[in-house]
Amino acid sequence: MSEAPNIRLLDGRRMQCKDIPDETFLNAVRRTPGASAMNWRNRWEVHATLEEAVGWIPENLLLAKARKLIATGKMGGCDCGCRGDWHPPDECVAAHCCHPPG
C-alpha cells in the first residue's frame, strides 16, 4: 500500500500558500455548510470544497494557508489541526473571537 502524496507540484515547483488565492479559500469557507449553531465550518469539509475549486491540496498546505488567513484577520477559527471552526469574520457571533474587545 502506498502513502498519499504530501506535496503538489506546480510548474515543477512545490505548491505554496501564495498559489491559493485568499478569495478562493474564503469562498470555499463560505460555500461549506456550517455544522453548529455558530455556523462554523470544520476543516475537513472546507478542504473538500476547496479541492473542488483548485484540485488536490496537501493537508499541511491547507493548514498553512488557514494560519495565514487567521493571522491577518481575514478568517476566524483555529489553525492547530483540530476541527478548525473556520468562519468569515463578518459571520462571527462569538464575543472576543473575531472582534476586538470593547
The first five atom37 places (N, CA, C, CB, O) and aatype in JSON, in Angstrom:
{
  "aatype": [12, 15, 6, 0, 14, 2, 9, 1, 10, 10, 3, 7, 1, 1, 12, 5, 4, 11, 3, 9, 14, 3, 6, 16, 13, 10, 2, 0, 19, 1, 1, 16, 14, 7, 0, 15, 0, 12, 2, 17, 1, 2, 1, 17, 6, 19, 8, 0, 16, 10, 6, 6, 0, 19, 7, 17, 9, 14, 6, 2, 10, 10, 10, 0, 11, 0, 1, 11, 10, 9, 0, 16, 7, 11, 12, 7, 7, 4, 3, 4, 7, 4, 1, 7, 3, 17, 8, 14, 14, 3, 6, 4, 19, 0, 0, 8, 4, 4, 8, 14, 14, 7],
  "atom_mask": [
    [1, 1, 1, 1, 1],
    [1, 1, 1, 1, 1],
    [1, 1, 1, 1, 1],
    [1, 1, 1, 1, 1],
    [1, 1, 1, 1, 1],
    [1, 1, 1, 1, 1],
    [1, 1, 1, 1, 1],
    [1, 1, 1, 1, 1],
    [1, 1, 1, 1, 1],
    [1, 1, 1, 1, 1],
    [1, 1, 1, 1, 1],
    [1, 1, 1, 0, 1],
    [1, 1, 1, 1, 1],
    [1, 1, 1, 1, 1],
    [1, 1, 1, 1, 1],
    [1, 1, 1, 1, 1],
    [1, 1, 1, 1, 1],
    [1, 1, 1, 1, 1],
    [1, 1, 1, 1, 1],
    [1, 1, 1, 1, 1],
    [1, 1, 1, 1, 1],
    [1, 1, 1, 1, 1],
    [1, 1, 1, 1, 1],
    [1, 1, 1, 1, 1],
    [1, 1, 1, 1, 1],
    [1, 1, 1, 1, 1],
    [1, 1, 1, 1, 1],
    [1, 1, 1, 1, 1],
    [1, 1, 1, 1, 1],
    [1, 1, 1, 1, 1],
    [1, 1, 1, 1, 1],
    [1, 1, 1, 1, 1],
    [1, 1, 1, 1, 1],
    [1, 1, 1, 0, 1],
    [1, 1, 1, 1, 1],
    [1, 1, 1, 1, 1],
    [1, 1, 1, 1, 1],
    [1, 1, 1, 1, 1],
    [1, 1, 1, 1, 1],
    [1, 1, 1, 1, 1],
    [1, 1, 1, 1, 1],
    [1, 1, 1, 1, 1],
    [1, 1, 1, 1, 1],
    [1, 1, 1, 1, 1],
    [1, 1, 1, 1, 1],
    [1, 1, 1, 1, 1],
    [1, 1, 1, 1, 1],
    [1, 1, 1, 1, 1],
    [1, 1, 1, 1, 1],
    [1, 1, 1, 1, 1],
    [1, 1, 1, 1, 1],
    [1, 1, 1, 1, 1],
    [1, 1, 1, 1, 1],
    [1, 1, 1, 1, 1],
    [1, 1, 1, 0, 1],
    [1, 1, 1, 1, 1],
    [1, 1, 1, 1, 1],
    [1, 1, 1, 1, 1],
    [1, 1, 1, 1, 1],
    [1, 1, 1, 1, 1],
    [1, 1, 1, 1, 1],
    [1, 1, 1, 1, 1],
    [1, 1, 1, 1, 1],
    [1, 1, 1, 1, 1],
    [1, 1, 1, 1, 1],
    [1, 1, 1, 1, 1],
    [1, 1, 1, 1, 1],
    [1, 1, 1, 1, 1],
    [1, 1, 1, 1, 1],
    [1, 1, 1, 1, 1],
    [1, 1, 1, 1, 1],
    [1, 1, 1, 1, 1],
    [1, 1, 1, 0, 1],
    [1, 1, 1, 1, 1],
    [1, 1, 1, 1, 1],
    [1, 1, 1, 0, 1],
    [1, 1, 1, 0, 1],
    [1, 1, 1, 1, 1],
    [1, 1, 1, 1, 1],
    [1, 1, 1, 1, 1],
    [1, 1, 1, 0, 1],
    [1, 1, 1, 1, 1],
    [1, 1, 1, 1, 1],
    [1, 1, 1, 0, 1],
    [1, 1, 1, 1, 1],
    [1, 1, 1, 1, 1],
    [1, 1, 1, 1, 1],
    [1, 1, 1, 1, 1],
    [1, 1, 1, 1, 1],
    [1, 1, 1, 1, 1],
    [1, 1, 1, 1, 1],
    [1, 1, 1, 1, 1],
    [1, 1, 1, 1, 1],
    [1, 1, 1, 1, 1],
    [1, 1, 1, 1, 1],
    [1, 1, 1, 1, 1],
    [1, 1, 1, 1, 1],
    [1, 1, 1, 1, 1],
    [1, 1, 1, 1, 1],
    [1, 1, 1, 1, 1],
    [1, 1, 1, 1, 1],
    [1, 1, 1, 0, 1]
  ],
  "atom_positions": [
    [[0.85, -1.17, 0.0], [0.0, 0.0, 0.0], [0.9, 1.24, 0.0], [-0.97, -0.01, 1.23], [1.83, 1.34, 0.8]],
    [[0.63, 2.17, -0.88], [1.45, 3.37, -0.95], [0.83, 4.49, -0.12], [1.62, 3.83, -2.42], [-0.38, 4.55, 0.08]],
    [[1.7, 5.36, 0.36], [1.24, 6.5, 1.14], [0.67, 7.58, 0.22], [2.38, 7.08, 1.99], [1.05, 7.68, -0.94]],
    [[-0.23, 8.37, 0.75], [-0.76, 9.5, -0.01], [0.36, 10.52, -0.21], [-1.99, 10.15, 0.71], [1.19, 10.7, 0.68]],
    [[0.39, 11.17, -1.36], [1.45, 12.18, -1.57], [1.27, 13.34, -0.6], [1.42, 12.7, -3.04], [0.15, 13.65, -0.18]],
    [[2.38, 13.99, -0.24], [2.28, 15.11, 0.7], [2.76, 16.42, 0.09], [3.07, 14.81, 1.95], [2.85, 17.43, 0.79]],
    [[3.06, 16.41, -1.21], [3.38, 17.66, -1.91], [2.63, 17.69, -3.23], [4.92, 17.8, -2.15], [2.23, 16.65, -3.75]],
    [[2.45, 18.86, -3.74], [1.85, 19.04, -5.06], [2.76, 19.96, -5.84], [0.38, 19.62, -4.97], [3.18, 21.01, -5.35]],
    [[3.08, 19.56, -7.04], [3.95, 20.37, -7.87], [3.14, 21.23, -8.83], [4.92, 19.48, -8.64], [2.16, 20.78, -9.4]],
    [[3.58, 22.46, -8.98], [3.02, 23.4, -9.95], [4.18, 23.9, -10.79], [2.25, 24.58, -9.25], [5.11, 24.51, -10.26]],
    [[4.14, 23.66, -12.07], [5.21, 24.11, -12.95], [6.58, 23.66, -12.44], [5.18, 25.63, -13.09], [7.56, 24.4, -12.53]],
    [[6.65, 22.45, -11.91], [7.92, 21.88, -11.46], [8.38, 22.34, -10.09], [0.0, 0.0, 0.0], [9.49, 21.99, -9.68]],
    [[7.59, 23.1, -9.37], [7.96, 23.53, -8.02], [6.84, 23.18, -7.06], [8.26, 25.05, -7.98], [5.7, 22.96, -7.45]],
    [[7.2, 23.13, -5.78], [6.2, 22.83, -4.76], [5.14, 23.92, -4.71], [6.86, 22.67, -3.38], [5.46, 25.11, -4.76]],
    [[3.9, 23.51, -4.61], [2.8, 24.46, -4.44], [2.97, 25.16, -3.1], [1.42, 23.74, -4.53], [3.36, 24.55, -2.11]],
    [[2.67, 26.47, -3.07], [2.81, 27.27, -1.87], [1.49, 27.97, -1.56], [3.95, 28.3, -2.02], [0.57, 28.0, -2.37]],
    [[1.43, 28.55, -0.35], [0.22, 29.28, 0.06], [-0.16, 30.34, -0.96], [0.44, 29.93, 1.43], [-1.34, 30.55, -1.23]],
    [[0.82, 31.02, -1.51], [0.54, 32.1, -2.45], [-0.16, 31.6, -3.72], [1.82, 32.81, -2.83], [-0.74, 32.39, -4.45]],
    [[-0.09, 30.29, -3.97], [-0.73, 29.71, -5.15], [-2.23, 29.49, -4.95], [-0.07, 28.4, -5.51], [-2.95, 29.17, -5.89]],
    [[-2.7, 29.67, -3.73], [-4.13, 29.57, -3.42], [-4.59, 30.99, -3.1], [-4.42, 28.57, -2.22], [-4.28, 31.5, -2.02]],
    [[-5.33, 31.62, -3.99], [-5.79, 32.98, -3.7], [-6.64, 33.04, -2.43], [-6.59, 33.53, -4.89], [-7.45, 32.15, -2.17]],
    [[-6.44, 34.09, -1.66], [-7.21, 34.26, -0.42], [-8.71, 34.14, -0.69], [-6.9, 35.62, 0.22], [-9.42, 33.45, 0.04]],
    [[-9.18, 34.82, -1.72], [-10.61, 34.82, -2.01], [-11.12, 33.43, -2.37], [-10.92, 35.78, -3.15], [-12.25, 33.09, -2.03]],
    [[-10.32, 32.64, -3.05], [-10.72, 31.27, -3.38], [-10.9, 30.45, -2.11], [-9.68, 30.59, -4.3], [-11.87, 29.72, -1.97]],
    [[-9.95, 30.58, -1.18], [-10.04, 29.87, 0.09], [-11.26, 30.35, 0.88], [-8.75, 30.06, 0.92], [-12.05, 29.54, 1.38]],
    [[-11.41, 31.66, 0.99], [-12.53, 32.22, 1.75], [-13.88, 31.88, 1.12], [-12.38, 33.72, 1.87], [-14.86, 31.68, 1.84]],
    [[-13.94, 31.83, -0.2], [-15.17, 31.42, -0.87], [-15.5, 29.96, -0.56], [-15.05, 31.61, -2.39], [-16.67, 29.6, -0.42]],
    [[-14.48, 29.13, -0.45], [-14.7, 27.72, -0.08], [-15.27, 27.64, 1.34], [-13.38, 26.91, -0.18], [-16.16, 26.84, 1.6]],
    [[-14.76, 28.47, 2.23], [-15.29, 28.51, 3.6], [-16.76, 28.93, 3.55], [-14.47, 29.48, 4.49], [-17.6, 28.31, 4.2]],
    [[-17.06, 29.97, 2.8], [-18.45, 30.45, 2.72], [-19.39, 29.42, 2.09], [-18.51, 31.76, 1.91], [-20.54, 29.3, 2.5]],
    [[-18.9, 28.66, 1.11], [-19.75, 27.68, 0.42], [-19.95, 26.4, 1.24], [-19.14, 27.32, -0.92], [-20.89, 25.65, 0.97]],
    [[-19.1, 26.16, 2.22], [-19.22, 24.96, 3.04], [-20.29, 25.19, 4.1], [-17.85, 24.6, 3.7], [-20.24, 26.18, 4.84]],
    [[-21.27, 24.29, 4.19], [-22.32, 24.47, 5.19], [-21.76, 24.41, 6.61], [-23.41, 23.41, 5.02], [-20.9, 23.59, 6.92]],
    [[-22.26, 25.29, 7.46], [-21.87, 25.27, 8.87], [-22.56, 24.14, 9.6], [0.0, 0.0, 0.0], [-23.7, 23.79, 9.29]],
    [[-21.86, 23.57, 10.56], [-22.39, 22.4, 11.25], [-22.83, 22.69, 12.68], [-21.36, 21.31, 11.26], [-23.32, 21.79, 13.36]],
    [[-22.68, 23.91, 13.15], [-23.03, 24.2, 14.53], [-23.97, 25.41, 14.57], [-21.76, 24.47, 15.38], [-24.25, 26.04, 13.55]],
    [[-24.44, 25.7, 15.75], [-25.3, 26.87, 15.92], [-24.55, 28.15, 15.57], [-25.84, 26.94, 17.36], [-25.16, 29.15, 15.22]],
    [[-23.22, 28.1, 15.68], [-22.39, 29.26, 15.35], [-22.16, 29.37, 13.85], [-21.05, 29.18, 16.08], [-21.64, 30.38, 13.38]],
    [[-22.53, 28.34, 13.09], [-22.34, 28.3, 11.64], [-20.86, 28.22, 11.26], [-22.97, 29.51, 11.01], [-20.47, 28.69, 10.19]],
    [[-20.05, 27.63, 12.13], [-18.63, 27.47, 11.85], [-18.43, 26.18, 11.07], [-17.79, 27.46, 13.15], [-19.16, 25.2, 11.26]],
    [[-17.43, 26.18, 10.19], [-17.19, 25.04, 9.3], [-15.98, 24.23, 9.78], [-16.97, 25.51, 7.85], [-15.0, 24.79, 10.26]],
    [[-16.07, 22.9, 9.65], [-14.91, 22.11, 10.03], [-13.92, 22.04, 8.86], [-15.33, 20.69, 10.47], [-14.31, 22.15, 7.69]],
    [[-12.67, 21.87, 9.19], [-11.61, 21.96, 8.19], [-11.69, 20.87, 7.13], [-10.27, 21.9, 8.85], [-11.29, 21.1, 5.99]],
    [[-12.19, 19.7, 7.48], [-12.25, 18.61, 6.51], [-13.27, 18.92, 5.41], [-12.6, 17.28, 7.2], [-13.03, 18.63, 4.24]],
    [[-14.39, 19.5, 5.79], [-15.4, 19.85, 4.79], [-14.94, 21.04, 3.95], [-16.73, 20.17, 5.47], [-15.21, 21.07, 2.75]],
    [[-14.27, 22.01, 4.56], [-13.71, 23.12, 3.79], [-12.65, 22.6, 2.82], [-13.12, 24.21, 4.73], [-12.58, 23.04, 1.67]],
    [[-11.83, 21.67, 3.28], [-10.8, 21.08, 2.44], [-11.42, 20.46, 1.19], [-10.0, 20.01, 3.22], [-10.93, 20.68, 0.08]],
    [[-12.48, 19.71, 1.36], [-13.16, 19.08, 0.22], [-13.74, 20.13, -0.72], [-14.26, 18.14, 0.71], [-13.65, 19.99, -1.94]],
    [[-14.35, 21.16, -0.17], [-14.92, 22.23, -1.0], [-13.83, 22.96, -1.77], [-15.72, 23.22, -0.14], [-14.0, 23.26, -2.95]],
    [[-12.72, 23.26, -1.11], [-11.61, 23.95, -1.77], [-11.02, 23.09, -2.88], [-10.53, 24.31, -0.74], [-10.69, 23.6, -3.95]],
    [[-10.89, 21.8, -2.63], [-10.33, 20.92, -3.66], [-11.24, 20.82, -4.89], [-10.11, 19.52, -3.08], [-10.75, 20.58, -5.99]],
    [[-12.52, 21.01, -4.72], [-13.42, 21.05, -5.87], [-13.06, 22.23, -6.78], [-14.89, 21.16, -5.42], [-13.22, 22.15, -8.0]],
    [[-12.58, 23.31, -6.18], [-12.26, 24.52, -6.95], [-10.86, 24.5, -7.54], [-12.4, 25.72, -6.07], [-10.66, 24.96, -8.66]],
    [[-9.88, 23.97, -6.8], [-8.48, 24.09, -7.25], [-7.74, 22.78, -7.43], [-7.73, 24.93, -6.28], [-6.57, 22.78, -7.82]],
    [[-8.39, 21.67, -7.15], [-7.7, 20.39, -7.24], [-7.08, 20.0, -5.9], [0.0, 0.0, 0.0], [-7.24, 20.7, -4.9]],
    [[-6.39, 18.89, -5.92], [-5.83, 18.32, -4.68], [-4.88, 19.29, -3.99], [-5.11, 17.01, -4.99], [-4.04, 19.92, -4.63]],
    [[-5.04, 19.39, -2.67], [-4.18, 20.24, -1.84], [-3.73, 19.41, -0.64], [-4.93, 21.54, -1.38], [-4.56, 18.83, 0.05]],
    [[-2.42, 19.35, -0.4], [-1.94, 18.63, 0.78], [-2.47, 19.27, 2.07], [-0.4, 18.59, 0.8], [-2.67, 20.48, 2.13]],
    [[-2.69, 18.45, 3.07], [-3.25, 18.94, 4.33], [-2.36, 20.0, 4.97], [-3.45, 17.78, 5.3], [-2.87, 20.99, 5.51]],
    [[-1.04, 19.8, 4.93], [-0.15, 20.79, 5.56], [-0.23, 22.15, 4.86], [1.3, 20.28, 5.55], [-0.08, 23.19, 5.5]],
    [[-0.47, 22.14, 3.56], [-0.63, 23.4, 2.83], [-1.96, 24.06, 3.18], [-0.53, 23.15, 1.3], [-2.03, 25.28, 3.33]],
    [[-3.0, 23.27, 3.3], [-4.31, 23.79, 3.72], [-4.19, 24.5, 5.07], [-5.35, 22.66, 3.8], [-4.68, 25.61, 5.24]],
    [[-3.53, 23.84, 6.03], [-3.4, 24.42, 7.36], [-2.49, 25.65, 7.35], [-2.85, 23.39, 8.33], [-2.75, 26.6, 8.09]],
    [[-1.46, 25.65, 6.53], [-0.58, 26.81, 6.43], [-1.35, 28.01, 5.87], [0.63, 26.5, 5.54], [-1.2, 29.13, 6.37]],
    [[-2.17, 27.78, 4.86], [-2.97, 28.88, 4.29], [-3.98, 29.38, 5.31], [-3.7, 28.41, 3.0], [-4.17, 30.59, 5.45]],
    [[-4.62, 28.46, 6.03], [-5.56, 28.86, 7.07], [-4.85, 29.69, 8.13], [-6.23, 27.63, 7.71], [-5.39, 30.7, 8.59]],
    [[-3.66, 29.28, 8.52], [-2.88, 30.0, 9.53], [-2.64, 31.45, 9.09], [-1.53, 29.3, 9.78], [-2.77, 32.38, 9.9]],
    [[-2.3, 31.65, 7.82], [-2.07, 33.0, 7.3], [-3.35, 33.83, 7.3], [-1.5, 32.92, 5.88], [-3.33, 35.0, 7.67]],
    [[-4.45, 33.23, 6.9], [-5.72, 33.96, 6.86], [-6.2, 34.33, 8.26], [-6.78, 33.14, 6.15], [-6.74, 35.41, 8.46]],
    [[-6.01, 33.44, 9.22], [-6.41, 33.72, 10.6], [-5.51, 34.8, 11.19], [-6.35, 32.43, 11.46], [-5.99, 35.7, 11.88]],
    [[-4.22, 34.71, 10.93], [-3.27, 35.7, 11.48], [-3.53, 37.1, 10.96], [-1.84, 35.29, 11.15], [-3.27, 38.08, 11.66]],
    [[-4.02, 37.21, 9.74], [-4.28, 38.53, 9.16], [-5.71, 39.0, 9.41], [-4.01, 38.51, 7.67], [-6.09, 40.08, 8.95]],
    [[-6.51, 38.21, 10.13], [-7.88, 38.61, 10.46], [-8.87, 38.42, 9.32], [0.0, 0.0, 0.0], [-10.0, 38.92, 9.4]],
    [[-8.48, 37.72, 8.27], [-9.39, 37.5, 7.14], [-10.33, 36.33, 7.38], [-8.59, 37.26, 5.87], [-11.32, 36.17, 6.67]],
    [[-10.02, 35.51, 8.39], [-10.83, 34.35, 8.71], [-10.71, 34.09, 10.2], [-10.39, 33.1, 7.88], [-9.66, 34.35, 10.8]],
    [[-11.77, 33.59, 10.8], [-11.73, 33.21, 12.2], [-11.63, 31.7, 12.31], [0.0, 0.0, 0.0], [-11.94, 30.98, 11.37]],
    [[-11.19, 31.24, 13.47], [-11.1, 29.81, 13.72], [-9.75, 29.42, 14.28], [0.0, 0.0, 0.0], [-8.99, 30.26, 14.75]],
    [[-9.48, 28.14, 14.23], [-8.26, 27.57, 14.8], [-7.43, 26.93, 13.69], [-8.58, 26.54, 15.91], [-7.98, 26.3, 12.78]],
    [[-6.12, 27.08, 13.76], [-5.24, 26.53, 12.74], [-4.33, 25.42, 13.27], [-4.39, 27.63, 12.14], [-3.35, 25.06, 12.62]],
    [[-4.64, 24.88, 14.44], [-3.75, 23.91, 15.07], [-3.86, 22.5, 14.47], [-4.02, 23.84, 16.55], [-3.01, 21.66, 14.73]],
    [[-4.87, 22.25, 13.7], [-5.07, 20.91, 13.16], [-6.3, 20.24, 13.75], [0.0, 0.0, 0.0], [-6.64, 19.12, 13.37]],
    [[-6.98, 20.93, 14.68], [-8.22, 20.4, 15.22], [-9.32, 20.55, 14.17], [-8.61, 21.13, 16.56], [-9.01, 20.65, 12.98]],
    [[-10.55, 20.57, 14.56], [-11.63, 20.64, 13.57], [-11.71, 21.99, 12.86], [-12.95, 20.36, 14.23], [-12.35, 22.08, 11.82]],
    [[-11.08, 23.02, 13.4], [-10.99, 24.3, 12.71], [-11.99, 25.35, 13.14], [0.0, 0.0, 0.0], [-11.6, 26.44, 13.56]],
    [[-13.28, 25.04, 13.05], [-14.32, 26.03, 13.32], [-14.08, 27.3, 12.5], [-14.37, 26.38, 14.82], [-14.2, 28.4, 13.02]],
    [[-13.75, 27.13, 11.23], [-13.42, 28.26, 10.36], [-14.68, 29.02, 9.97], [-12.69, 27.78, 9.11], [-15.74, 28.43, 9.76]],
    [[-14.53, 30.34, 9.88], [-15.66, 31.18, 9.52], [-15.16, 32.55, 9.08], [-16.64, 31.31, 10.7], [-14.11, 33.0, 9.53]],
    [[-15.92, 33.2, 8.2], [-15.59, 34.58, 7.85], [-15.87, 35.48, 9.05], [-16.4, 35.05, 6.59], [-16.87, 35.29, 9.73]],
    [[-15.01, 36.46, 9.31], [-15.22, 37.33, 10.47], [-16.58, 38.04, 10.47], [-14.13, 38.36, 10.52], [-17.14, 38.3, 11.53]],
    [[-17.1, 38.35, 9.29], [-18.38, 39.06, 9.24], [-19.56, 38.16, 9.63], [-18.61, 39.62, 7.85], [-20.67, 38.66, 9.83]],
    [[-19.34, 36.86, 9.74], [-20.38, 35.94, 10.18], [-20.2, 35.52, 11.64], [-20.39, 34.71, 9.29], [-21.0, 34.73, 12.16]],
    [[-19.18, 36.03, 12.29], [-18.86, 35.59, 13.65], [-19.82, 36.22, 14.66], [-17.42, 35.95, 14.01], [-20.06, 37.43, 14.64]],
    [[-20.36, 35.38, 15.53], [-21.27, 35.86, 16.56], [-20.68, 35.67, 17.96], [-22.61, 35.15, 16.46], [-21.31, 36.04, 18.95]],
    [[-19.48, 35.11, 18.05], [-18.86, 34.85, 19.35], [-18.1, 36.09, 19.83], [-17.91, 33.64, 19.28], [-17.27, 36.64, 19.1]],
    [[-18.39, 36.51, 21.03], [-17.68, 37.66, 21.6], [-16.2, 37.33, 21.73], [-18.28, 38.05, 22.96], [-15.84, 36.23, 22.14]],
    [[-15.36, 38.26, 21.4], [-13.91, 38.16, 21.53], [-13.26, 37.15, 20.59], [-13.56, 37.81, 22.94], [-12.09, 36.8, 20.79]],
    [[-13.96, 36.67, 19.6], [-13.38, 35.73, 18.65], [-12.79, 36.51, 17.47], [-14.45, 34.69, 18.15], [-11.57, 36.5, 17.27]],
    [[-13.6, 37.16, 16.72], [-13.14, 37.92, 15.55], [-13.29, 39.42, 15.75], [-13.91, 37.49, 14.29], [-13.02, 40.21, 14.85]],
    [[-13.72, 39.8, 16.93], [-13.97, 41.21, 17.21], [-13.07, 41.67, 18.34], [-15.45, 41.45, 17.55], [-13.0, 41.0, 19.37]],
    [[-12.4, 42.77, 18.18], [-11.55, 43.25, 19.28], [-12.4, 43.6, 20.49], [-10.72, 44.48, 18.83], [-13.53, 44.07, 20.35]],
    [[-11.86, 43.38, 21.69], [-12.61, 43.73, 22.9], [-12.98, 45.22, 22.93], [-11.79, 43.36, 24.15], [-12.22, 46.07, 22.46]],
    [[-14.13, 45.5, 23.5], [-14.54, 46.9, 23.65], [-15.33, 47.34, 22.51], [0.0, 0.0, 0.0], [-15.76, 48.49, 22.47]]
  ]
}
